[in-house]
Amino acid sequence: MKHAPAKSTVDMLHKIETIEKQVMGLKLSVLNKLATSGRKVISLKGILKGVEITERDIATAKKSLYSKVPL
């Protein structure tokens, strides 16, 4: 009888579980760092009040942003 595959499967599952725990710890660390960065959230609401954006402005912006991508 071969018992080696079962043992290696258990070992592999244990390694996967360890990696999952490490990834979760990393996610929590990144989220915590982002949440406590000390930076104040700036609202952009109303920043363009009174500004009129024309179709030409949009076309120019698209051309600038997507100059290397065929539209």
PALONU-295268 format. One record per atom (N, C-alpha, C): residue number from 1; x, y, z; residue in three letters; atom name. Coordinates in steps of 0.1 Angstrom, whole numbers, plus 2048, in hexadecimal, padded with zeros to 3 digits. Atoms other than C-alpha are relative to their C-alpha. Example, Ala and Ser with C-alpha at 12.3 -4.5 7.8 and 13.67 -1.06 7.14 Angstrom:
2
<atom><num>1</num><east>809</east><north>7F4</north><up>800</up><residuo>ALA</residuo><atomo>N</atomo></atom>
<atom><num>1</num><east>87B</east><north>7D3</north><up>84E</up><residuo>ALA</residuo><atomo>CA</atomo></atom>
<atom><num>1</num><east>809</east><north>80C</north><up>800</up><residuo>ALA</residuo><atomo>C</atomo></atom>
<atom><num>2</num><east>7F7</east><north>7F5</north><up>800</up><residuo>SER</residuo><atomo>N</atomo></atom>
<atom><num>2</num><east>889</east><north>7F5</north><up>847</up><residuo>SER</residuo><atomo>CA</atomo></atom>
<atom><num>2</num><east>7F8</east><north>80B</north><up>808</up><residuo>SER</residuo><atomo>C</atomo></atom>
END
This chain:
71
<atom><num>1</num><east>808</east><north>7F4</north><up>800</up><residuo>MET</residuo><atomo>N</atomo></atom>
<atom><num>1</num><east>800</east><north>800</north><up>800</up><residuo>MET</residuo><atomo>CA</atomo></atom>
<atom><num>1</num><east>809</east><north>80D</north><up>800</up><residuo>MET</residuo><atomo>C</atomo></atom>
<atom><num>2</num><east>7F8</east><north>7F4</north><up>801</up><residuo>LYS</residuo><atomo>N</atomo></atom>
<atom><num>2</num><east>80C</east><north>823</north><up>7F8</up><residuo>LYS</residuo><atomo>CA</atomo></atom>
<atom><num>2</num><east>7F9</east><north>80A</north><up>809</up><residuo>LYS</residuo><atomo>C</atomo></atom>
<atom><num>3</num><east>805</east><north>7F6</north><up>7F7</up><residuo>HIS</residuo><atomo>N</atomo></atom>
<atom><num>3</num><east>807</east><north>83C</north><up>815</up><residuo>HIS</residuo><atomo>CA</atomo></atom>
<atom><num>3</num><east>807</east><north>80D</north><up>7FD</up><residuo>HIS</residuo><atomo>C</atomo></atom>
<atom><num>4</num><east>7F9</east><north>7F4</north><up>803</up><residuo>ALA</residuo><atomo>N</atomo></atom>
<atom><num>4</num><east>81F</east><north>856</north><up>807</up><residuo>ALA</residuo><atomo>CA</atomo></atom>
<atom><num>4</num><east>7F7</east><north>80B</north><up>7FA</up><residuo>ALA</residuo><atomo>C</atomo></atom>
<atom><num>5</num><east>809</east><north>7F6</north><up>806</up><residuo>PRO</residuo><atomo>N</atomo></atom>
<atom><num>5</num><east>805</east><north>868</north><up>7F1</up><residuo>PRO</residuo><atomo>CA</atomo></atom>
<atom><num>5</num><east>7F7</east><north>807</north><up>80A</up><residuo>PRO</residuo><atomo>C</atomo></atom>
<atom><num>6</num><east>80A</east><north>7FB</north><up>7F5</up><residuo>ALA</residuo><atomo>N</atomo></atom>
<atom><num>6</num><east>7ED</east><north>86C</north><up>80F</up><residuo>ALA</residuo><atomo>CA</atomo></atom>
<atom><num>6</num><east>808</east><north>80A</north><up>809</up><residuo>ALA</residuo><atomo>C</atomo></atom>
<atom><num>7</num><east>7F8</east><north>7F7</north><up>7F8</up><residuo>LYS</residuo><atomo>N</atomo></atom>
<atom><num>7</num><east>809</east><north>87B</north><up>824</up><residuo>LYS</residuo><atomo>CA</atomo></atom>
<atom><num>7</num><east>804</east><north>80D</north><up>7F9</up><residuo>LYS</residuo><atomo>C</atomo></atom>
<atom><num>8</num><east>7FD</east><north>7F4</north><up>807</up><residuo>SER</residuo><atomo>N</atomo></atom>
<atom><num>8</num><east>814</east><north>893</north><up>809</up><residuo>SER</residuo><atomo>CA</atomo></atom>
<atom><num>8</num><east>7F4</east><north>808</north><up>7FD</up><residuo>SER</residuo><atomo>C</atomo></atom>
<atom><num>9</num><east>80D</east><north>7F8</north><up>802</up><residuo>THR</residuo><atomo>N</atomo></atom>
<atom><num>9</num><east>7F0</east><north>89D</north><up>803</up><residuo>THR</residuo><atomo>CA</atomo></atom>
<atom><num>9</num><east>7FD</east><north>808</north><up>80D</up><residuo>THR</residuo><atomo>C</atomo></atom>
<atom><num>10</num><east>802</east><north>7FA</north><up>7F3</up><residuo>VAL</residuo><atomo>N</atomo></atom>
<atom><num>10</num><east>7ED</east><north>8A5</north><up>828</up><residuo>VAL</residuo><atomo>CA</atomo></atom>
<atom><num>10</num><east>80A</east><north>80B</north><up>802</up><residuo>VAL</residuo><atomo>C</atomo></atom>
<atom><num>11</num><east>7F5</east><north>7F6</north><up>7FF</up><residuo>ASP</residuo><atomo>N</atomo></atom>
<atom><num>11</num><east>80E</east><north>8B8</north><up>828</up><residuo>ASP</residuo><atomo>CA</atomo></atom>
<atom><num>11</num><east>7FC</east><north>80C</north><up>7F7</up><residuo>ASP</residuo><atomo>C</atomo></atom>
<atom><num>12</num><east>803</east><north>7F5</north><up>80A</up><residuo>MET</residuo><atomo>N</atomo></atom>
<atom><num>12</num><east>803</east><north>8CC</north><up>809</up><residuo>MET</residuo><atomo>CA</atomo></atom>
<atom><num>12</num><east>7F4</east><north>808</north><up>805</up><residuo>MET</residuo><atomo>C</atomo></atom>
<atom><num>13</num><east>80C</east><north>7F8</north><up>7FB</up><residuo>LEU</residuo><atomo>N</atomo></atom>
<atom><num>13</num><east>7E1</east><north>8D5</north><up>819</up><residuo>LEU</residuo><atomo>CA</atomo></atom>
<atom><num>13</num><east>805</east><north>808</north><up>80C</up><residuo>LEU</residuo><atomo>C</atomo></atom>
<atom><num>14</num><east>7FB</east><north>7F8</north><up>7F5</up><residuo>HIS</residuo><atomo>N</atomo></atom>
<atom><num>14</num><east>7F4</east><north>8E0</north><up>838</up><residuo>HIS</residuo><atomo>CA</atomo></atom>
<atom><num>14</num><east>807</east><north>80C</north><up>7FB</up><residuo>HIS</residuo><atomo>C</atomo></atom>
<atom><num>15</num><east>7F8</east><north>7F5</north><up>806</up><residuo>LYS</residuo><atomo>N</atomo></atom>
<atom><num>15</num><east>80B</east><north>8F6</north><up>823</up><residuo>LYS</residuo><atomo>CA</atomo></atom>
<atom><num>15</num><east>7F6</east><north>80A</north><up>7FA</up><residuo>LYS</residuo><atomo>C</atomo></atom>
<atom><num>16</num><east>80A</east><north>7F7</north><up>806</up><residuo>ILE</residuo><atomo>N</atomo></atom>
<atom><num>16</num><east>7ED</east><north>904</north><up>811</up><residuo>ILE</residuo><atomo>CA</atomo></atom>
<atom><num>16</num><east>7F9</east><north>808</north><up>80B</up><residuo>ILE</residuo><atomo>C</atomo></atom>
<atom><num>17</num><east>806</east><north>7F9</north><up>7F5</up><residuo>GLU</residuo><atomo>N</atomo></atom>
<atom><num>17</num><east>7DC</east><north>90D</north><up>832</up><residuo>GLU</residuo><atomo>CA</atomo></atom>
<atom><num>17</num><east>809</east><north>80A</north><up>806</up><residuo>GLU</residuo><atomo>C</atomo></atom>
<atom><num>18</num><east>7F6</east><north>7F7</north><up>7FB</up><residuo>THR</residuo><atomo>N</atomo></atom>
<atom><num>18</num><east>7FC</east><north>91D</north><up>83E</up><residuo>THR</residuo><atomo>CA</atomo></atom>
<atom><num>18</num><east>801</east><north>80D</north><up>7F7</up><residuo>THR</residuo><atomo>C</atomo></atom>
<atom><num>19</num><east>7FF</east><north>7F5</north><up>80A</up><residuo>ILE</residuo><atomo>N</atomo></atom>
<atom><num>19</num><east>7FE</east><north>932</north><up>81E</up><residuo>ILE</residuo><atomo>CA</atomo></atom>
<atom><num>19</num><east>7F3</east><north>809</north><up>801</up><residuo>ILE</residuo><atomo>C</atomo></atom>
<atom><num>20</num><east>80D</east><north>7F8</north><up>7FF</up><residuo>GLU</residuo><atomo>N</atomo></atom>
<atom><num>20</num><east>7D9</east><north>93C</north><up>821</up><residuo>GLU</residuo><atomo>CA</atomo></atom>
<atom><num>20</num><east>800</east><north>809</north><up>80C</up><residuo>GLU</residuo><atomo>C</atomo></atom>
<atom><num>21</num><east>7FF</east><north>7F8</north><up>7F4</up><residuo>LYS</residuo><atomo>N</atomo></atom>
<atom><num>21</num><east>7E0</east><north>948</north><up>845</up><residuo>LYS</residuo><atomo>CA</atomo></atom>
<atom><num>21</num><east>809</east><north>80C</north><up>7FE</up><residuo>LYS</residuo><atomo>C</atomo></atom>
<atom><num>22</num><east>7F6</east><north>7F6</north><up>803</up><residuo>GLN</residuo><atomo>N</atomo></atom>
<atom><num>22</num><east>7FE</east><north>95C</north><up>839</up><residuo>GLN</residuo><atomo>CA</atomo></atom>
<atom><num>22</num><east>7FA</east><north>80B</north><up>7F7</up><residuo>GLN</residuo><atomo>C</atomo></atom>
<atom><num>23</num><east>806</east><north>7F6</north><up>80A</up><residuo>VAL</residuo><atomo>N</atomo></atom>
<atom><num>23</num><east>7EA</east><north>96C</north><up>81C</up><residuo>VAL</residuo><atomo>CA</atomo></atom>
<atom><num>23</num><east>7F5</east><north>808</north><up>808</up><residuo>VAL</residuo><atomo>C</atomo></atom>
<atom><num>24</num><east>80A</east><north>7F9</north><up>7F9</up><residuo>MET</residuo><atomo>N</atomo></atom>
<atom><num>24</num><east>7CE</east><north>975</north><up>834</up><residuo>MET</residuo><atomo>CA</atomo></atom>
<atom><num>24</num><east>807</east><north>80A</north><up>809</up><residuo>MET</residuo><atomo>C</atomo></atom>
<atom><num>25</num><east>7F9</east><north>7F6</north><up>7F8</up><residuo>GLY</residuo><atomo>N</atomo></atom>
<atom><num>25</num><east>7E7</east><north>985</north><up>84C</up><residuo>GLY</residuo><atomo>CA</atomo></atom>
<atom><num>25</num><east>805</east><north>80C</north><up>7F8</up><residuo>GLY</residuo><atomo>C</atomo></atom>
<atom><num>26</num><east>7FB</east><north>7F5</north><up>809</up><residuo>LEU</residuo><atomo>N</atomo></atom>
<atom><num>26</num><east>7F6</east><north>999</north><up>82F</up><residuo>LEU</residuo><atomo>CA</atomo></atom>
<atom><num>26</num><east>7F5</east><north>809</north><up>7FC</up><residuo>LEU</residuo><atomo>C</atomo></atom>
<atom><num>27</num><east>80C</east><north>7F7</north><up>804</up><residuo>LYS</residuo><atomo>N</atomo></atom>
<atom><num>27</num><east>7D3</east><north>9A5</north><up>824</up><residuo>LYS</residuo><atomo>CA</atomo></atom>
<atom><num>27</num><east>7FD</east><north>809</north><up>80C</up><residuo>LYS</residuo><atomo>C</atomo></atom>
<atom><num>28</num><east>804</east><north>7F8</north><up>7F5</up><residuo>LEU</residuo><atomo>N</atomo></atom>
<atom><num>28</num><east>7CB</east><north>9B0</north><up>847</up><residuo>LEU</residuo><atomo>CA</atomo></atom>
<atom><num>28</num><east>80B</east><north>80B</north><up>803</up><residuo>LEU</residuo><atomo>C</atomo></atom>
<atom><num>29</num><east>7F5</east><north>7F7</north><up>7FE</up><residuo>SER</residuo><atomo>N</atomo></atom>
<atom><num>29</num><east>7ED</east><north>9C1</north><up>84A</up><residuo>SER</residuo><atomo>CA</atomo></atom>
<atom><num>29</num><east>7FF</east><north>80C</north><up>7F7</up><residuo>SER</residuo><atomo>C</atomo></atom>
<atom><num>30</num><east>801</east><north>7F6</north><up>80A</up><residuo>VAL</residuo><atomo>N</atomo></atom>
<atom><num>30</num><east>7E8</east><north>9D4</north><up>82A</up><residuo>VAL</residuo><atomo>CA</atomo></atom>
<atom><num>30</num><east>7F4</east><north>809</north><up>802</up><residuo>VAL</residuo><atomo>C</atomo></atom>
<atom><num>31</num><east>80C</east><north>7F8</north><up>7FD</up><residuo>LEU</residuo><atomo>N</atomo></atom>
<atom><num>31</num><east>7C4</east><north>9DE</north><up>833</up><residuo>LEU</residuo><atomo>CA</atomo></atom>
<atom><num>31</num><east>802</east><north>809</north><up>80C</up><residuo>LEU</residuo><atomo>C</atomo></atom>
<atom><num>32</num><east>7FE</east><north>7F8</north><up>7F4</up><residuo>ASN</residuo><atomo>N</atomo></atom>
<atom><num>32</num><east>7CF</east><north>9EA</north><up>855</up><residuo>ASN</residuo><atomo>CA</atomo></atom>
<atom><num>32</num><east>809</east><north>80C</north><up>7FD</up><residuo>ASN</residuo><atomo>C</atomo></atom>
<atom><num>33</num><east>7F7</east><north>7F5</north><up>804</up><residuo>LYS</residuo><atomo>N</atomo></atom>
<atom><num>33</num><east>7EB</east><north>9FE</north><up>846</up><residuo>LYS</residuo><atomo>CA</atomo></atom>
<atom><num>33</num><east>7F9</east><north>80B</north><up>7F8</up><residuo>LYS</residuo><atomo>C</atomo></atom>
<atom><num>34</num><east>808</east><north>7F7</north><up>808</up><residuo>LEU</residuo><atomo>N</atomo></atom>
<atom><num>34</num><east>7D3</east><north>A0E</north><up>82D</up><residuo>LEU</residuo><atomo>CA</atomo></atom>
<atom><num>34</num><east>7F7</east><north>808</north><up>809</up><residuo>LEU</residuo><atomo>C</atomo></atom>
<atom><num>35</num><east>80B</east><north>7F9</north><up>7F7</up><residuo>ALA</residuo><atomo>N</atomo></atom>
<atom><num>35</num><east>7B9</east><north>A16</north><up>848</up><residuo>ALA</residuo><atomo>CA</atomo></atom>
<atom><num>35</num><east>807</east><north>809</north><up>809</up><residuo>ALA</residuo><atomo>C</atomo></atom>
<atom><num>36</num><east>7FA</east><north>7F7</north><up>7F6</up><residuo>THR</residuo><atomo>N</atomo></atom>
<atom><num>36</num><east>7D2</east><north>A26</north><up>85F</up><residuo>THR</residuo><atomo>CA</atomo></atom>
<atom><num>36</num><east>80C</east><north>807</north><up>7FA</up><residuo>THR</residuo><atomo>C</atomo></atom>
<atom><num>37</num><east>7F5</east><north>7F9</north><up>807</up><residuo>SER</residuo><atomo>N</atomo></atom>
<atom><num>37</num><east>7E8</east><north>A38</north><up>846</up><residuo>SER</residuo><atomo>CA</atomo></atom>
<atom><num>37</num><east>801</east><north>80E</north><up>805</up><residuo>SER</residuo><atomo>C</atomo></atom>
<atom><num>38</num><east>7FF</east><north>7F2</north><up>7FA</up><residuo>GLY</residuo><atomo>N</atomo></atom>
<atom><num>38</num><east>7E0</east><north>A59</north><up>858</up><residuo>GLY</residuo><atomo>CA</atomo></atom>
<atom><num>38</num><east>7FC</east><north>80B</north><up>7F6</up><residuo>GLY</residuo><atomo>C</atomo></atom>
<atom><num>39</num><east>803</east><north>7F6</north><up>80A</up><residuo>ARG</residuo><atomo>N</atomo></atom>
<atom><num>39</num><east>7D6</east><north>A6A</north><up>838</up><residuo>ARG</residuo><atomo>CA</atomo></atom>
<atom><num>39</num><east>7F1</east><north>803</north><up>801</up><residuo>ARG</residuo><atomo>C</atomo></atom>
<atom><num>40</num><east>80D</east><north>7FC</north><up>7FF</up><residuo>LYS</residuo><atomo>N</atomo></atom>
<atom><num>40</num><east>7B6</east><north>A7D</north><up>838</up><residuo>LYS</residuo><atomo>CA</atomo></atom>
<atom><num>40</num><east>7FA</east><north>7FE</north><up>7F2</up><residuo>LYS</residuo><atomo>C</atomo></atom>
<atom><num>41</num><east>807</east><north>802</north><up>80D</up><residuo>VAL</residuo><atomo>N</atomo></atom>
<atom><num>41</num><east>79D</east><north>A74</north><up>81C</up><residuo>VAL</residuo><atomo>CA</atomo></atom>
<atom><num>41</num><east>7FB</east><north>80E</north><up>7FC</up><residuo>VAL</residuo><atomo>C</atomo></atom>
<atom><num>42</num><east>804</east><north>7F3</north><up>805</up><residuo>ILE</residuo><atomo>N</atomo></atom>
<atom><num>42</num><east>797</east><north>A92</north><up>806</up><residuo>ILE</residuo><atomo>CA</atomo></atom>
<atom><num>42</num><east>7F4</east><north>7FE</north><up>7F6</up><residuo>ILE</residuo><atomo>C</atomo></atom>
<atom><num>43</num><east>80C</east><north>801</north><up>809</up><residuo>SER</residuo><atomo>N</atomo></atom>
<atom><num>43</num><east>775</east><north>A96</north><up>7F6</up><residuo>SER</residuo><atomo>CA</atomo></atom>
<atom><num>43</num><east>802</east><north>809</north><up>7F4</up><residuo>SER</residuo><atomo>C</atomo></atom>
<atom><num>44</num><east>7FF</east><north>7F8</north><up>80C</up><residuo>LEU</residuo><atomo>N</atomo></atom>
<atom><num>44</num><east>775</east><north>AA1</north><up>7D2</up><residuo>LEU</residuo><atomo>CA</atomo></atom>
<atom><num>44</num><east>7F2</east><north>805</north><up>7FB</up><residuo>LEU</residuo><atomo>C</atomo></atom>
<atom><num>45</num><east>80E</east><north>7FC</north><up>804</up><residuo>LYS</residuo><atomo>N</atomo></atom>
<atom><num>45</num><east>750</east><north>AA8</north><up>7D2</up><residuo>LYS</residuo><atomo>CA</atomo></atom>
<atom><num>45</num><east>800</east><north>80F</north><up>7FE</up><residuo>LYS</residuo><atomo>C</atomo></atom>
<atom><num>46</num><east>802</east><north>7F2</north><up>804</up><residuo>GLY</residuo><atomo>N</atomo></atom>
<atom><num>46</num><east>749</east><north>AC9</north><up>7C1</up><residuo>GLY</residuo><atomo>CA</atomo></atom>
<atom><num>46</num><east>80D</east><north>807</north><up>7FB</up><residuo>GLY</residuo><atomo>C</atomo></atom>
<atom><num>47</num><east>7F3</east><north>7FA</north><up>804</up><residuo>ILE</residuo><atomo>N</atomo></atom>
<atom><num>47</num><east>76D</east><north>ACE</north><up>7B5</up><residuo>ILE</residuo><atomo>CA</atomo></atom>
<atom><num>47</num><east>7FF</east><north>806</north><up>7F2</up><residuo>ILE</residuo><atomo>C</atomo></atom>
<atom><num>48</num><east>802</east><north>7FB</north><up>80E</up><residuo>LEU</residuo><atomo>N</atomo></atom>
<atom><num>48</num><east>761</east><north>AD3</north><up>791</up><residuo>LEU</residuo><atomo>CA</atomo></atom>
<atom><num>48</num><east>7F3</east><north>809</north><up>7FF</up><residuo>LEU</residuo><atomo>C</atomo></atom>
<atom><num>49</num><east>80C</east><north>7F8</north><up>800</up><residuo>LYS</residuo><atomo>N</atomo></atom>
<atom><num>49</num><east>743</east><north>AE9</north><up>79A</up><residuo>LYS</residuo><atomo>CA</atomo></atom>
<atom><num>49</num><east>802</east><north>80C</north><up>7F7</up><residuo>LYS</residuo><atomo>C</atomo></atom>
<atom><num>50</num><east>7FF</east><north>7F5</north><up>809</up><residuo>GLY</residuo><atomo>N</atomo></atom>
<atom><num>50</num><east>73D</east><north>B02</north><up>77E</up><residuo>GLY</residuo><atomo>CA</atomo></atom>
<atom><num>50</num><east>809</east><north>7FE</north><up>7F4</up><residuo>GLY</residuo><atomo>C</atomo></atom>
<atom><num>51</num><east>7F8</east><north>803</north><up>80B</up><residuo>VAL</residuo><atomo>N</atomo></atom>
<atom><num>51</num><east>755</east><north>AF1</north><up>766</up><residuo>VAL</residuo><atomo>CA</atomo></atom>
<atom><num>51</num><east>7F8</east><north>7F8</north><up>7F6</up><residuo>VAL</residuo><atomo>C</atomo></atom>
<atom><num>52</num><east>807</east><north>807</north><up>80B</up><residuo>GLU</residuo><atomo>N</atomo></atom>
<atom><num>52</num><east>747</east><north>AE7</north><up>744</up><residuo>GLU</residuo><atomo>CA</atomo></atom>
<atom><num>52</num><east>80A</east><north>7F7</north><up>7F9</up><residuo>GLU</residuo><atomo>C</atomo></atom>
<atom><num>53</num><east>7F7</east><north>809</north><up>807</up><residuo>ILE</residuo><atomo>N</atomo></atom>
<atom><num>53</num><east>757</east><north>AC8</north><up>734</up><residuo>ILE</residuo><atomo>CA</atomo></atom>
<atom><num>53</num><east>7F9</east><north>7FD</north><up>7F2</up><residuo>ILE</residuo><atomo>C</atomo></atom>
<atom><num>54</num><east>805</east><north>802</north><up>80E</up><residuo>THR</residuo><atomo>N</atomo></atom>
<atom><num>54</num><east>752</east><north>AC6</north><up>70E</up><residuo>THR</residuo><atomo>CA</atomo></atom>
<atom><num>54</num><east>804</east><north>7F2</north><up>7FB</up><residuo>THR</residuo><atomo>C</atomo></atom>
<atom><num>55</num><east>7FC</east><north>80D</north><up>807</up><residuo>GLU</residuo><atomo>N</atomo></atom>
<atom><num>55</num><east>753</east><north>AA8</north><up>6F7</up><residuo>GLU</residuo><atomo>CA</atomo></atom>
<atom><num>55</num><east>80E</east><north>801</north><up>7FB</up><residuo>GLU</residuo><atomo>C</atomo></atom>
<atom><num>56</num><east>7F2</east><north>7FF</north><up>804</up><residuo>ARG</residuo><atomo>N</atomo></atom>
<atom><num>56</num><east>774</east><north>AB6</north><up>6EA</up><residuo>ARG</residuo><atomo>CA</atomo></atom>
<atom><num>56</num><east>809</east><north>7FE</north><up>80B</up><residuo>ARG</residuo><atomo>C</atomo></atom>
<atom><num>57</num><east>7F8</east><north>802</north><up>7F5</up><residuo>ASP</residuo><atomo>N</atomo></atom>
<atom><num>57</num><east>782</east><north>AB6</north><up>70D</up><residuo>ASP</residuo><atomo>CA</atomo></atom>
<atom><num>57</num><east>801</east><north>7F1</north><up>803</up><residuo>ASP</residuo><atomo>C</atomo></atom>
<atom><num>58</num><east>800</east><north>80F</north><up>7FE</up><residuo>ILE</residuo><atomo>N</atomo></atom>
<atom><num>58</num><east>778</east><north>A91</north><up>711</up><residuo>ILE</residuo><atomo>CA</atomo></atom>
<atom><num>58</num><east>808</east><north>7F9</north><up>7F5</up><residuo>ILE</residuo><atomo>C</atomo></atom>
<atom><num>59</num><east>7F9</east><north>806</north><up>80B</up><residuo>ALA</residuo><atomo>N</atomo></atom>
<atom><num>59</num><east>786</east><north>A88</north><up>6EF</up><residuo>ALA</residuo><atomo>CA</atomo></atom>
<atom><num>59</num><east>80F</east><north>802</north><up>802</up><residuo>ALA</residuo><atomo>C</atomo></atom>
<atom><num>60</num><east>7F2</east><north>7FD</north><up>7FD</up><residuo>THR</residuo><atomo>N</atomo></atom>
<atom><num>60</num><east>7A7</east><north>A99</north><up>6F8</up><residuo>THR</residuo><atomo>CA</atomo></atom>
<atom><num>60</num><east>805</east><north>7F8</north><up>80B</up><residuo>THR</residuo><atomo>C</atomo></atom>
<atom><num>61</num><east>7FB</east><north>808</north><up>7F4</up><residuo>ALA</residuo><atomo>N</atomo></atom>
<atom><num>61</num><east>7A9</east><north>A87</north><up>719</up><residuo>ALA</residuo><atomo>CA</atomo></atom>
<atom><num>61</num><east>801</east><north>7F2</north><up>7FC</up><residuo>ALA</residuo><atomo>C</atomo></atom>
<atom><num>62</num><east>7FF</east><north>80E</north><up>805</up><residuo>LYS</residuo><atomo>N</atomo></atom>
<atom><num>62</num><east>7A2</east><north>A65</north><up>708</up><residuo>LYS</residuo><atomo>CA</atomo></atom>
<atom><num>62</num><east>80C</east><north>7FF</north><up>7F8</up><residuo>LYS</residuo><atomo>C</atomo></atom>
<atom><num>63</num><east>7F4</east><north>801</north><up>808</up><residuo>LYS</residuo><atomo>N</atomo></atom>
<atom><num>63</num><east>7BD</east><north>A6C</north><up>6EF</up><residuo>LYS</residuo><atomo>CA</atomo></atom>
<atom><num>63</num><east>80C</east><north>800</north><up>808</up><residuo>LYS</residuo><atomo>C</atomo></atom>
<atom><num>64</num><east>7F5</east><north>7FF</north><up>7F7</up><residuo>SER</residuo><atomo>N</atomo></atom>
<atom><num>64</num><east>7D5</east><north>A75</north><up>70A</up><residuo>SER</residuo><atomo>CA</atomo></atom>
<atom><num>64</num><east>802</east><north>7F3</north><up>808</up><residuo>SER</residuo><atomo>C</atomo></atom>
<atom><num>65</num><east>7FF</east><north>80B</north><up>7F8</up><residuo>LEU</residuo><atomo>N</atomo></atom>
<atom><num>65</num><east>7CD</east><north>A58</north><up>720</up><residuo>LEU</residuo><atomo>CA</atomo></atom>
<atom><num>65</num><east>802</east><north>7F3</north><up>7F9</up><residuo>LEU</residuo><atomo>C</atomo></atom>
<atom><num>66</num><east>800</east><north>80D</north><up>808</up><residuo>TYR</residuo><atomo>N</atomo></atom>
<atom><num>66</num><east>7C9</east><north>A3D</north><up>705</up><residuo>TYR</residuo><atomo>CA</atomo></atom>
<atom><num>66</num><east>808</east><north>802</north><up>7F3</up><residuo>TYR</residuo><atomo>C</atomo></atom>
<atom><num>67</num><east>7F9</east><north>7FE</north><up>80D</up><residuo>SER</residuo><atomo>N</atomo></atom>
<atom><num>67</num><east>7E3</east><north>A49</north><up>6EC</up><residuo>SER</residuo><atomo>CA</atomo></atom>
<atom><num>67</num><east>807</east><north>7F4</north><up>7FB</up><residuo>SER</residuo><atomo>C</atomo></atom>
<atom><num>68</num><east>7F9</east><north>80C</north><up>804</up><residuo>LYS</residuo><atomo>N</atomo></atom>
<atom><num>68</num><east>7F4</east><north>A27</north><up>6EB</up><residuo>LYS</residuo><atomo>CA</atomo></atom>
<atom><num>68</num><east>7F6</east><north>7F4</north><up>7FE</up><residuo>LYS</residuo><atomo>C</atomo></atom>
<atom><num>69</num><east>80A</east><north>80B</north><up>801</up><residuo>VAL</residuo><atomo>N</atomo></atom>
<atom><num>69</num><east>7D3</east><north>A13</north><up>6EB</up><residuo>VAL</residuo><atomo>CA</atomo></atom>
<atom><num>69</num><east>7F7</east><north>804</north><up>7F4</up><residuo>VAL</residuo><atomo>C</atomo></atom>
<atom><num>70</num><east>809</east><north>7FD</north><up>80B</up><residuo>PRO</residuo><atomo>N</atomo></atom>
<atom><num>70</num><east>7BF</east><north>A11</north><up>6CB</up><residuo>PRO</residuo><atomo>CA</atomo></atom>
<atom><num>70</num><east>7F1</east><north>800</north><up>805</up><residuo>PRO</residuo><atomo>C</atomo></atom>
<atom><num>71</num><east>80E</east><north>7FF</north><up>7FC</up><residuo>LEU</residuo><atomo>N</atomo></atom>
<atom><num>71</num><east>79B</east><north>A1D</north><up>6D0</up><residuo>LEU</residuo><atomo>CA</atomo></atom>
<atom><num>71</num><east>7F7</east><north>7FC</north><up>7F5</up><residuo>LEU</residuo><atomo>C</atomo></atom>
END
